[in-house]
Amino acid sequence: MNKIISFPHLGNYSVPISFLLRELTKYEVRESPPITKKTLEIGSKYAPDTVCVPFKYNLGNFIETLDNGSDILIQAGGGCRYGYYSEVQEKILRDLGYNFEFINLIDSDKMKIREVYRTFKKMNKHLNFFKFSYYMLLTIQMIRYMDKLDEIIRHRIGFSLNIKDFTNNKSKMLDEFSKVNSFYSLTRKYFKYKKIFKNIKIIKPNNCIKIGIIGELYTAMEPFSSYFLEMELAKNNIEIKRFTNLTYLLFQKRRQTKKMLGKIKDYCTYTLGADGMDNVYRCKYLIDNKYDGIIHTKPFGCTPEVGAIPIIEKICSDNCMPIIFFSFDSQTSEVGIKTRLEAFYDMLNVKKG
């Protein structure tokens, strides 16, 4: 019987992850069911009360996909306490009686390529290193193209005559990306959709409100966990800047640390864990680039962000930069989030006027 492999959701990155697993393994790849309130309820039921909400979402993803017939689970957490969560999640799932194979691609907060190759080789004995390298690089390029196109969308979607012009084309783009078979076909599709997104008619005033989103990586990249915050902003004719994506986390973060610390030396002289220091730097960037406001998101109890918040508040206070903080958990009220958000951009409108 052919085994079924699955993994937890993280925004639209399920597309390149599924693509990579299909190409490198001989197993059926089955995405976890779409995240819903039920996903969070299931994860919260079996997770420790004080654990952060990304753990609960991932645990809920795992339980739903195991109930759906999956045999192999892939996890790639790292960067903070989340790097230790895979062992806890596996123990909880086995205590619940599930029978599965659990694979963690991150070791000591690093993804070691040869170790990853050996892991995939166990799942596909015919896999050679050339094919592994080719599809890894193709997947990396897909992620980079996705993040570049998302940046274009965030700058324009809030001013379109019909938001669905962007969302529908993005769905088509993701579907076409999932079916590429070469760098050439991927690059053609990238330029095709870059042109499409830039040609969608918008009416954008020169003095539009610009908001930067900073904070913890999961609540930045998984829209359900922040109650589709970016879409709510777009509906109110706001230009959005969001820094955290997989391109940044995998390929830019480490080499930019020294530069960021140099820019914020008056406020922060060392890293704070995960993206804590990065978000201090991002506040300085948004202030220097004349943004109108900042939104900071995090899971309740996220230690690196709790450490960064007093520094962020100090920078914003020193520079008269409006900022609002959102902390998410299983008890967070969607109505409360939207009410506070509306009040925030109403205040920005008044300040802008």
N, C-alpha and C positions, 0 to 999 in steps of 0.2 A: 504494500500500500504506500502511495506517495505521501510524504510528510508535508505538513502545512506550516509555513513560517510566517511570523507576524511581529509587529513592533508597535509602540505607542505613538500617538499623533503628536506632531509639532507643526502647526500651521499647514502650509502647502508643501512642506518638505517631504511629506509622504510620497510625493511623485518621484523625486530623484532616488529616495531610499528604496521604493518598490522597484524602480528601474534597475538599480544596482543588484538587488537580491535576485531578480529574475534572470539577469545575465550571468551571475556568478554561481548560482546554485542550481540544482536540478529539482528543487522543491517548488510546490505551489506557493505563491506569495499572496497572502490575504491581509489586507489592511484591517486594523481594528475598526469596529463600527464607529460612525461619526460621533464625536463627543456631544453628549447631552447632559441635562441635569441628572439623569439616571446614572451616568458614568461617575459623576462626582459623588452621588449618594452611595454608590457601591464602594468606591474607594474610601470614602469617609467612614463607612461602616466597619471596615476591617483594618484601617490604618490607625496608628497611635494618634491620640487627640491633638498633640502638640506638634506633629510633623507638618511641614509646609505643604501648601496646596498642590504644587506640581507632583509631589509624591502621590497624593490622593488621585489626581487625574490619571497618572500612569498606572497605578494599581487598578483603578477602575477599567482602564483600557485593557490591561492584561486579563482581568477576569472575564470581561465581555468577549474577548477574542478566544480565550480558552473554552468558554461555553459555546463558541461558534465553531469549535473543532480544531483549533490550532495546536500544533505539537511542539514547535520551537519558538521561543521568545528571544528577541534581540533587544538589548539595552545598551545605551551609550552615554550614560550620565557622567558628569564631572564638573569641576570648577569650584565647588563648595562642598557642603555636607552631602549634596546630591551624589557625589562620587562614591559615597558609602551606602547609598540607598538600595542598590541592586541586590545586595546580600539580604537585606531586610525584606525586600519585596519577595524574593525567592522563598525565604523562610515562611512568610505569611501564606503564600500560594500553596506551598507543600503542606502546611498545617491545615489548609482548607480541603486537602485531598486531591489536588490536581496533579496529574502526571505529565511532565513536560521536560524539555531540555532548555536550559537557560544559558544564554551567551551574552557576556558583557565585553564590548569592544574597546572599552577604556580601561587602561591599567595605570595606576598611580597618576591619574589626571592627564594621561597622554595616550594617544592612539599610535601604537607602534605598528608600522606598516607590515613588517615581516610576520609579526604575531597575528595580525588580521588576515594576512594571506594564508597562514597555516590553519586558521579557523575556517576559512572558506574552503580550503583544500580538503578538510575533513568532510565537508558537506558535498563536495564535488571532486572526486578523485581524478577526473580528467582535466581539471583546471590547471593551466600553467601560469607562470608568473607574468608572461607577456600579456595574456588575455586579462588577467587580474589588474595589471597596471593600466592597460588601455581603458577598461571600463571604470576604474577608479577615477582616472583623469577626466574621462567623458562626464562622469557624474559631478565631479568638482566644477567643471565648466558649466554644466547645466545649473548648478546652484548659483554660480556667479551671475549668469545671465538672468535667472529669476530675480535675484536681488537687485540687479540694475534696472530691470523693468518695473519692479515694485517701487523703486525710488521715483521713477517717472510718474507712475500712477499717483503716488502720494502728493506730488506737487500739482497735479491737474484734476484729480477726480472731484474735488470739492467745488469745482467751478463748471462742471459739465452741465449741459442742458438735460441730460438723462444719465444718471449714475450707472444704469444698466449697460450703457455703451462700453464702460470700462469693465464691469464685473463679468458680462457675458463674453467679451473678448479674452479676458483673463482665463476663464474656464476653458475656452477653445485652445488658448496657448498652452495651458498645462496638459491638456489631452494630447496635443501634437508633440510636446516635449517628451511625453511618456513613450512615444512610439519611434523616436529617432534611432538610427543605427550607426551614425558616424558623426565626427566633428563637423563635417561639411553640412550635413542635413540639420544639425543642431544650430549651427551659425546662421544658416539661411532662415530658419524659423525665428531666431532671435531678432535679426534685422527686419524681418517681415512684421513682427509684432511691435518692435520699436517704432516703426513707421506708422503702424495703425494707431498706437496710443498717442503719438505726437500729433496725429492728424484729426483726432476726435475734437470736434468743435467745443471750445470752452469760452466763457466770458469771465475773465480774471482781472479784477481791478489792481492797479499798481500798489495800492496801500492795503491789500488784503491782510487779514489776521494770520499770523504764522505762529504755530505752536510746535515745540519740540517735545518728543516723548522719550523719557529716560527711565532707567530702573532695571529690575531683575529680568534676566533673559527669557524665562518661560512666559511670564505675563506680557512681555513685549511681543513674542513671536507666535504665541498660540491665542488667536483672537477670542475664542470662547472663554478663556480664563479671565479676560478683561472686559467681558460683555461687549465685544466688538467695538471697542473704544474708537479705533480709527474711522470706522464707518460712521459712527455718531458725529465725529468731528467733520467728516466730509459733507454730511447732510447740512451742516451749518456754514458752508462756504469758507472752510479753513484750510490753509496749506499746512501739510504735516511733514515733520522731519523726525524720522526714527533711526537711531544709530545701530541698534543691535540686530544682527542677522547672522546666518551661518558663515557667510563670507568673512565677516569681521571676526567671529569667534574662532574659526579654524585657521585663517591665514593672515590676519592683520593684528590681532590683539597683542601677541607677544612682542612683536617688533616695534609697537607704538608706545609701550609702557614708559620707557625712558623719556620720550618726547612729551607725553602727557604730564608726567611728574614735574618736568621742567616748567611747563606752562602754569601749574597750580602750586608752585613751591611755597607761596605765601599762605596757603590753606592746608596743604597735604604734602607730607614728605615721604610717604611710603604707601604701598598698596594695601588695600583693605580686605582683600579676598574677593573672589568672583569678579563682579563688575562694579564694586563699590567705588574704587578710585576713578575708574573710567567715567562714572556718572558725575563725579565732582568736576572732572575736566569738561564734560559735555555741557554743564551749566555755564562754564566760562566761555565755551565756544558759542553757545546760543546767545549769551549776553553780548559778546563781541560782534556777532552777526545780526544784531538788531531784531531778534525774535520778540514776539509780544508776550509770550507766556510759556511756562514749562509744566508738563504733567509727569509726575513720578509714580510709577507703579511697582508693586512688589507683593509677594505672598506675605500673609501675616507671619511674623516671627522670623523673617529672612535676616539672618545675622549680619552679613556684609552690608546690606542696605540700611539696616538700623544704625550701623556704625557710620555710614556716609551721610545720613539725613541731617544731623546737626551742622556738618560742614556745608552741605548744600544750602541749608537755611541761612547760614552766615553769608555765603556768596550772594544769594538772592537778595538778602536784606541790604548788603553793602551797595548793591547795584540797582535797587528798586525794581527787581524782576519779579512779577507775579508768578507764584508756583502753587500747585495743588497736589496733595499726596493721596494716592489710593492704595489701600491695603486689602488684599483679596483672601477670602477663605470660604469654606463651605457654607458659612452663615451670612455671607455678604449679600446685601439687598441690591438687586439690579435697579429697582426704582430709586433707591437712595443714591446710587452711583450716577444715574442719569440726572437726578435733580441737582446734585452738586456740580456736575459737569455743565449743565445749562447756566447755573449761577456764575460759574467761572468765565465762560465766554461772553455772558452778558456784561460782566465786569470789564472784560478786555475790550468789548465794544465801546463802553463808556470811556475807558481810559484812552482808547485810540481816537475817539471823537474829541 
